[in-house]
Amino acid sequence: MKILLLCNKSPWPPREGGPLAMNMMVEGLTAAGHRVKVLAVNSFKYNIDPATIPSGYIDKTGIELIDIDLKIKPLDAFLNLFTGRSYHIVRFISESFRKRLTEVLKNDSFDIIQLETLFMSPYLETLRMYSGAKIILRAHNIEHLIWERVADETGNPLKRQYLKHLSATLKNYEHEVLGKFDGIAAITETDADYFRAILLNQHPKTGNHRSDTTPEIRHSSSVIPVTDIPFGVNPEQYTCDPEKSEFPSLFTIGAMNWMPNEEGVRWFLNNVWPDVTRQFPDLKYYLAGREMPSWMKELNLQNVVVLGEVEDAHEFMSSKSIMIVPLFSGSGIRIKIIEGMATGKTIISTGLGAEGINCTNRKNILIANIPCEFFEMISICVSDAGLCIQIGKSARELINTTYDRETIIKKLTGFYQLLTG
């Protein structure tokens, strides 16, 4: 098949969640013999110099980056309050992107056009005008839910009210646009069921509704097929050797310009770390990730080691033993948890952080939602290296059986074939 991917960030280099998920698509589809073309947004949030993209990657993807200014402009943000439009979405509307997309569609034909995230949906009209391809939304999250949860966790009343406005307008847009796709590939079963419910509400069952009973589409009777395609990895690319890791040690890694990550780290440092460091005065907590805010870079807390962006995320994860994921907002799937499991790490996460992952508490992950639970789980891990090794092994087994990239791509291409007939 010939597939066009429209990406809200460059999939190369895969240094954070979104690019990792998109690059999995690129690598998996090309490895399966499909022809892939990538057209991606280049912005200040994930700015890539095209000259740094490897020639081999360019050859197999024809990747093109189009600059879009996504910086929040206070006046525009304020005026948007009176429009009813989603400010998250309108920032992605670009005449230069639309122009280049039109040229690509006029000069080539595709079987599938896949929009990576909701933020590429403003180009649906252009796609319908110049292409007969089936158009799929690859939903990395239920986007409005992220901001709804962030708003709920925000203490400042004015900020909370503004975030609620953003989440409400994004929710309205998200619900309105779902019915304009030919298919939806959610990243978790939970998200897929949510989209099905919305679509069924928009298109109640009638005598001529479509009923899909294929394994890829679980109990769907909406007019638009929906499936779940999780993030997957090539397990061979992840080393799993607990003897080479620093034990005990705690670590968190993630893009720190993503608000849920930043707020989760702040919560952990304020509510859990003081008790942990009193009980285990030699235990270190390593913080790694891109775009760290100034307050995080300037931390001066006992045994908290702030590294910033690390050169090799896999190597960093392999060198530490216990992964801390203190997330209280967000949606979709936590890609860093999948990668941590592939590396055989013991992971302590909130229930929301582990949402969408087919894991089992105390078997292949440890769940903690309040400070005393985090303290308890950390204490157990620090005191029992054998337990950590066993949980890490079980986590790696879960990756091998459920989150192997090759298996996931086969499911996705089966969905493509269903849509194209």
NUTOR-922124 format. One record per residue (C-alpha): residue number from 0; residue in one letter; x, y, z. Coordinates in steps of 0.5 Angstrom, whole numbers, always signed. Layout:
<dolos>
[NUM "A" [X Y Z]]
...
</dolos>
This chain:
<dolos>
[0 "M" [+0 +0 +0]]
[1 "K" [+2 +7 -1]]
[2 "I" [+1 +11 +5]]
[3 "L" [+1 +19 +7]]
[4 "L" [+3 +21 +14]]
[5 "L" [+1 +28 +16]]
[6 "C" [+5 +29 +23]]
[7 "N" [+4 +35 +28]]
[8 "K" [+11 +34 +30]]
[9 "S" [+17 +30 +26]]
[10 "P" [+18 +23 +27]]
[11 "W" [+25 +24 +27]]
[12 "P" [+29 +24 +31]]
[13 "P" [+24 +20 +36]]
[14 "R" [+26 +23 +43]]
[15 "E" [+19 +24 +46]]
[16 "G" [+12 +21 +46]]
[17 "G" [+9 +23 +40]]
[18 "P" [+15 +23 +35]]
[19 "L" [+16 +16 +38]]
[20 "A" [+9 +14 +37]]
[21 "M" [+10 +16 +30]]
[22 "N" [+16 +13 +28]]
[23 "M" [+14 +7 +30]]
[24 "M" [+9 +7 +25]]
[25 "V" [+14 +9 +20]]
[26 "E" [+19 +4 +21]]
[27 "G" [+14 -1 +22]]
[28 "L" [+10 +0 +16]]
[29 "T" [+17 +1 +11]]
[30 "A" [+19 -6 +15]]
[31 "A" [+13 -9 +12]]
[32 "G" [+14 -7 +5]]
[33 "H" [+9 -1 +5]]
[34 "R" [+11 +6 +1]]
[35 "V" [+11 +11 +6]]
[36 "K" [+11 +19 +5]]
[37 "V" [+11 +24 +11]]
[38 "L" [+9 +31 +11]]
[39 "A" [+10 +34 +18]]
[40 "V" [+10 +40 +22]]
[41 "N" [+16 +44 +25]]
[42 "S" [+15 +48 +30]]
[43 "F" [+19 +51 +36]]
[44 "K" [+16 +46 +41]]
[45 "Y" [+20 +40 +37]]
[46 "N" [+24 +44 +32]]
[47 "I" [+29 +40 +27]]
[48 "D" [+34 +42 +22]]
[49 "P" [+32 +38 +16]]
[50 "A" [+40 +37 +15]]
[51 "T" [+40 +33 +21]]
[52 "I" [+35 +27 +18]]
[53 "P" [+39 +21 +16]]
[54 "S" [+39 +20 +8]]
[55 "G" [+37 +13 +9]]
[56 "Y" [+31 +16 +13]]
[57 "I" [+29 +21 +8]]
[58 "D" [+30 +16 +2]]
[59 "K" [+25 +11 +5]]
[60 "T" [+20 +17 +8]]
[61 "G" [+21 +23 +3]]
[62 "I" [+20 +27 +9]]
[63 "E" [+19 +34 +9]]
[64 "L" [+18 +39 +15]]
[65 "I" [+14 +45 +14]]
[66 "D" [+15 +51 +19]]
[67 "I" [+9 +53 +23]]
[68 "D" [+9 +58 +28]]
[69 "L" [+5 +55 +34]]
[70 "K" [+8 +60 +40]]
[71 "I" [+2 +62 +44]]
[72 "K" [+0 +70 +43]]
[73 "P" [-3 +73 +48]]
[74 "L" [-8 +77 +44]]
[75 "D" [-10 +72 +40]]
[76 "A" [-11 +67 +46]]
[77 "F" [-15 +73 +49]]
[78 "L" [-19 +74 +43]]
[79 "N" [-20 +67 +41]]
[80 "L" [-24 +67 +48]]
[81 "F" [-30 +70 +44]]
[82 "T" [-30 +66 +38]]
[83 "G" [-32 +59 +40]]
[84 "R" [-26 +56 +36]]
[85 "S" [-21 +51 +39]]
[86 "Y" [-15 +55 +40]]
[87 "H" [-11 +48 +40]]
[88 "I" [-13 +47 +33]]
[89 "V" [-13 +54 +30]]
[90 "R" [-6 +55 +31]]
[91 "F" [-4 +49 +27]]
[92 "I" [-8 +52 +21]]
[93 "S" [-2 +54 +16]]
[94 "E" [-3 +56 +9]]
[95 "S" [+4 +54 +7]]
[96 "F" [+3 +47 +10]]
[97 "R" [-4 +47 +6]]
[98 "K" [+0 +49 +0]]
[99 "R" [+5 +44 +0]]
[100 "L" [+0 +38 +2]]
[101 "T" [-4 +40 -4]]
[102 "E" [+2 +40 -9]]
[103 "V" [+4 +33 -6]]
[104 "L" [-3 +30 -7]]
[105 "K" [-4 +33 -14]]
[106 "N" [+3 +30 -16]]
[107 "D" [+2 +23 -13]]
[108 "S" [-4 +18 -11]]
[109 "F" [-5 +14 -4]]
[110 "D" [-9 +9 -1]]
[111 "I" [-9 +11 +6]]
[112 "I" [-8 +18 +9]]
[113 "Q" [-7 +18 +16]]
[114 "L" [-7 +24 +21]]
[115 "E" [-3 +23 +27]]
[116 "T" [-7 +27 +32]]
[117 "L" [-13 +31 +32]]
[118 "F" [-9 +37 +30]]
[119 "M" [-8 +35 +23]]
[120 "S" [-15 +35 +22]]
[121 "P" [-16 +42 +19]]
[122 "Y" [-13 +39 +13]]
[123 "L" [-19 +34 +12]]
[124 "E" [-22 +39 +7]]
[125 "T" [-16 +39 +2]]
[126 "L" [-15 +32 +3]]
[127 "R" [-22 +30 +0]]
[128 "M" [-21 +35 -5]]
[129 "Y" [-15 +33 -8]]
[130 "S" [-15 +25 -6]]
[131 "G" [-19 +19 -6]]
[132 "A" [-15 +16 -1]]
[133 "K" [-18 +13 +6]]
[134 "I" [-17 +18 +11]]
[135 "I" [-15 +15 +18]]
[136 "L" [-15 +19 +25]]
[137 "R" [-9 +16 +29]]
[138 "A" [-11 +19 +36]]
[139 "H" [-6 +19 +40]]
[140 "N" [-10 +21 +46]]
[141 "I" [-17 +24 +47]]
[142 "E" [-14 +31 +47]]
[143 "H" [-19 +35 +51]]
[144 "L" [-19 +30 +56]]
[145 "I" [-12 +32 +58]]
[146 "W" [-13 +39 +59]]
[147 "E" [-20 +37 +63]]
[148 "R" [-15 +33 +68]]
[149 "V" [-10 +39 +68]]
[150 "A" [-15 +44 +69]]
[151 "D" [-18 +39 +75]]
[152 "E" [-11 +39 +78]]
[153 "T" [-10 +47 +77]]
[154 "G" [-10 +51 +84]]
[155 "N" [-10 +58 +81]]
[156 "P" [-18 +59 +80]]
[157 "L" [-16 +64 +73]]
[158 "K" [-12 +59 +70]]
[159 "R" [-17 +53 +72]]
[160 "Q" [-22 +57 +69]]
[161 "Y" [-18 +58 +62]]
[162 "L" [-16 +51 +62]]
[163 "K" [-23 +49 +62]]
[164 "H" [-25 +53 +57]]
[165 "L" [-19 +50 +52]]
[166 "S" [-22 +43 +54]]
[167 "A" [-29 +45 +53]]
[168 "T" [-28 +48 +46]]
[169 "L" [-23 +42 +44]]
[170 "K" [-28 +37 +46]]
[171 "N" [-33 +40 +42]]
[172 "Y" [-29 +40 +36]]
[173 "E" [-26 +33 +37]]
[174 "H" [-33 +31 +37]]
[175 "E" [-35 +34 +31]]
[176 "V" [-30 +32 +27]]
[177 "L" [-30 +25 +29]]
[178 "G" [-35 +23 +24]]
[179 "K" [-31 +26 +18]]
[180 "F" [-26 +20 +18]]
[181 "D" [-26 +14 +14]]
[182 "G" [-23 +10 +20]]
[183 "I" [-20 +12 +27]]
[184 "A" [-14 +8 +30]]
[185 "A" [-14 +10 +37]]
[186 "I" [-8 +8 +42]]
[187 "T" [-12 +4 +47]]
[188 "E" [-18 +0 +48]]
[189 "T" [-21 +5 +53]]
[190 "D" [-20 +11 +48]]
[191 "A" [-23 +7 +42]]
[192 "D" [-29 +5 +46]]
[193 "Y" [-30 +12 +48]]
[194 "F" [-30 +14 +40]]
[195 "R" [-35 +9 +39]]
[196 "A" [-39 +11 +44]]
[197 "I" [-39 +18 +41]]
[198 "L" [-40 +16 +34]]
[199 "L" [-46 +12 +36]]
[200 "N" [-49 +18 +39]]
[201 "Q" [-48 +22 +33]]
[202 "H" [-51 +16 +28]]
[203 "P" [-56 +12 +32]]
[204 "K" [-57 +5 +30]]
[205 "T" [-62 +4 +24]]
[206 "G" [-64 -1 +19]]
[207 "N" [-58 +1 +14]]
[208 "H" [-52 +2 +19]]
[209 "R" [-46 -2 +18]]
[210 "S" [-44 -7 +23]]
[211 "D" [-37 -10 +23]]
[212 "T" [-35 -16 +27]]
[213 "T" [-28 -17 +25]]
[214 "P" [-23 -18 +30]]
[215 "E" [-20 -11 +29]]
[216 "I" [-26 -8 +31]]
[217 "R" [-29 -10 +38]]
[218 "H" [-37 -9 +38]]
[219 "S" [-37 -3 +33]]
[220 "S" [-44 -2 +30]]
[221 "S" [-42 +5 +28]]
[222 "V" [-42 +8 +21]]
[223 "I" [-34 +9 +22]]
[224 "P" [-30 +3 +24]]
[225 "V" [-26 +4 +30]]
[226 "T" [-20 +0 +32]]
[227 "D" [-14 +0 +38]]
[228 "I" [-7 +0 +35]]
[229 "P" [-3 +1 +41]]
[230 "F" [+5 +3 +41]]
[231 "G" [+9 -2 +40]]
[232 "V" [+17 -3 +40]]
[233 "N" [+22 -8 +37]]
[234 "P" [+24 -12 +43]]
[235 "E" [+31 -13 +40]]
[236 "Q" [+33 -6 +40]]
[237 "Y" [+32 -6 +48]]
[238 "T" [+37 -9 +53]]
[239 "C" [+35 -12 +59]]
[240 "D" [+40 -13 +64]]
[241 "P" [+39 -11 +71]]
[242 "E" [+46 -13 +73]]
[243 "K" [+48 -7 +70]]
[244 "S" [+44 -2 +73]]
[245 "E" [+45 +2 +79]]
[246 "F" [+41 -1 +85]]
[247 "P" [+37 +2 +88]]
[248 "S" [+36 +8 +84]]
[249 "L" [+30 +12 +82]]
[250 "F" [+29 +16 +76]]
[251 "T" [+24 +19 +71]]
[252 "I" [+25 +21 +64]]
[253 "G" [+20 +25 +59]]
[254 "A" [+19 +31 +56]]
[255 "M" [+18 +36 +61]]
[256 "N" [+15 +42 +57]]
[257 "W" [+9 +37 +57]]
[258 "M" [+5 +40 +63]]
[259 "P" [+3 +33 +66]]
[260 "N" [+10 +31 +66]]
[261 "E" [+12 +37 +70]]
[262 "E" [+6 +38 +75]]
[263 "G" [+7 +30 +76]]
[264 "V" [+15 +31 +78]]
[265 "R" [+13 +37 +82]]
[266 "W" [+8 +33 +86]]
[267 "F" [+13 +28 +87]]
[268 "L" [+18 +32 +90]]
[269 "N" [+13 +36 +94]]
[270 "N" [+9 +30 +97]]
[271 "V" [+14 +24 +97]]
[272 "W" [+21 +25 +96]]
[273 "P" [+22 +28 +103]]
[274 "D" [+19 +22 +107]]
[275 "V" [+23 +18 +102]]
[276 "T" [+30 +21 +103]]
[277 "R" [+29 +21 +110]]
[278 "Q" [+28 +14 +110]]
[279 "F" [+33 +12 +105]]
[280 "P" [+39 +18 +106]]
[281 "D" [+43 +15 +100]]
[282 "L" [+38 +14 +95]]
[283 "K" [+38 +18 +89]]
[284 "Y" [+33 +20 +84]]
[285 "Y" [+35 +22 +77]]
[286 "L" [+31 +27 +73]]
[287 "A" [+32 +27 +65]]
[288 "G" [+28 +30 +59]]
[289 "R" [+28 +35 +54]]
[290 "E" [+26 +42 +55]]
[291 "M" [+26 +42 +63]]
[292 "P" [+23 +49 +66]]
[293 "S" [+28 +53 +70]]
[294 "W" [+25 +51 +77]]
[295 "M" [+27 +44 +75]]
[296 "K" [+34 +46 +73]]
[297 "E" [+35 +50 +79]]
[298 "L" [+33 +44 +84]]
[299 "N" [+38 +44 +90]]
[300 "L" [+35 +38 +93]]
[301 "Q" [+38 +32 +97]]
[302 "N" [+40 +27 +92]]
[303 "V" [+36 +29 +86]]
[304 "V" [+40 +29 +80]]
[305 "V" [+38 +33 +75]]
[306 "L" [+41 +31 +68]]
[307 "G" [+36 +35 +63]]
[308 "E" [+36 +32 +56]]
[309 "V" [+40 +25 +56]]
[310 "E" [+44 +23 +49]]
[311 "D" [+41 +16 +49]]
[312 "A" [+35 +15 +53]]
[313 "H" [+35 +7 +52]]
[314 "E" [+42 +7 +55]]
[315 "F" [+40 +12 +61]]
[316 "M" [+34 +7 +63]]
[317 "S" [+38 +1 +63]]
[318 "S" [+43 +4 +68]]
[319 "K" [+38 +6 +73]]
[320 "S" [+33 +1 +77]]
[321 "I" [+26 +4 +79]]
[322 "M" [+22 +8 +74]]
[323 "I" [+17 +13 +77]]
[324 "V" [+11 +16 +73]]
[325 "P" [+7 +20 +78]]
[326 "L" [+2 +23 +73]]
[327 "F" [-5 +25 +75]]
[328 "S" [-7 +28 +68]]
[329 "G" [-6 +26 +61]]
[330 "S" [-10 +21 +56]]
[331 "G" [-8 +16 +51]]
[332 "I" [-2 +11 +53]]
[333 "R" [+5 +13 +57]]
[334 "I" [+10 +11 +51]]
[335 "K" [+16 +12 +56]]
[336 "I" [+12 +6 +61]]
[337 "I" [+12 +1 +55]]
[338 "E" [+20 +3 +54]]
[339 "G" [+21 +2 +61]]
[340 "M" [+18 -5 +61]]
[341 "A" [+22 -7 +55]]
[342 "T" [+28 -5 +58]]
[343 "G" [+26 -9 +64]]
[344 "K" [+25 -4 +69]]
[345 "T" [+21 -4 +76]]
[346 "I" [+16 +2 +74]]
[347 "I" [+12 +5 +80]]
[348 "S" [+6 +9 +77]]
[349 "T" [-1 +12 +78]]
[350 "G" [-7 +8 +76]]
[351 "L" [-8 +14 +71]]
[352 "G" [-1 +14 +68]]
[353 "A" [-1 +6 +67]]
[354 "E" [-8 +7 +64]]
[355 "G" [-9 +4 +57]]
[356 "I" [-3 -1 +58]]
[357 "N" [-5 -8 +59]]
[358 "C" [-1 -9 +66]]
[359 "T" [-3 -12 +72]]
[360 "N" [-1 -9 +79]]
[361 "R" [+4 -12 +83]]
[362 "K" [+6 -17 +77]]
[363 "N" [+9 -13 +72]]
[364 "I" [+8 -6 +75]]
[365 "L" [+7 -3 +81]]
[366 "I" [+1 +2 +82]]
[367 "A" [+1 +8 +87]]
[368 "N" [-4 +14 +87]]
[369 "I" [-3 +18 +94]]
[370 "P" [+4 +19 +97]]
[371 "C" [+4 +14 +102]]
[372 "E" [+3 +9 +97]]
[373 "F" [+9 +11 +93]]
[374 "F" [+13 +11 +99]]
[375 "E" [+11 +4 +101]]
[376 "M" [+12 +2 +94]]
[377 "I" [+19 +5 +94]]
[378 "S" [+21 +2 +100]]
[379 "I" [+19 -5 +98]]
[380 "C" [+23 -4 +92]]
[381 "V" [+29 -1 +95]]
[382 "S" [+29 -7 +100]]
[383 "D" [+28 -13 +95]]
[384 "A" [+32 -13 +89]]
[385 "G" [+30 -20 +87]]
[386 "L" [+23 -17 +87]]
[387 "C" [+25 -12 +82]]
[388 "I" [+28 -17 +78]]
[389 "Q" [+22 -21 +78]]
[390 "I" [+17 -15 +76]]
[391 "G" [+22 -13 +71]]
[392 "K" [+22 -20 +67]]
[393 "S" [+15 -20 +68]]
[394 "A" [+14 -13 +64]]
[395 "R" [+19 -15 +59]]
[396 "E" [+15 -21 +58]]
[397 "L" [+9 -17 +57]]
[398 "I" [+12 -13 +52]]
[399 "N" [+14 -19 +48]]
[400 "T" [+7 -22 +48]]
[401 "T" [+3 -15 +47]]
[402 "Y" [+7 -9 +45]]
[403 "D" [+11 -12 +39]]
[404 "R" [+12 -8 +34]]
[405 "E" [+11 -13 +28]]
[406 "T" [+5 -16 +31]]
[407 "I" [+2 -9 +32]]
[408 "I" [+3 -7 +25]]
[409 "K" [+0 -13 +22]]
[410 "K" [-6 -11 +26]]
[411 "L" [-6 -4 +23]]
[412 "T" [-5 -6 +16]]
[413 "G" [-11 -11 +17]]
[414 "F" [-15 -5 +19]]
[415 "Y" [-13 -1 +12]]
[416 "Q" [-15 -7 +8]]
[417 "L" [-22 -7 +11]]
[418 "L" [-23 +0 +9]]
[419 "T" [-20 +0 +2]]
[420 "G" [-24 -7 +1]]
</dolos>
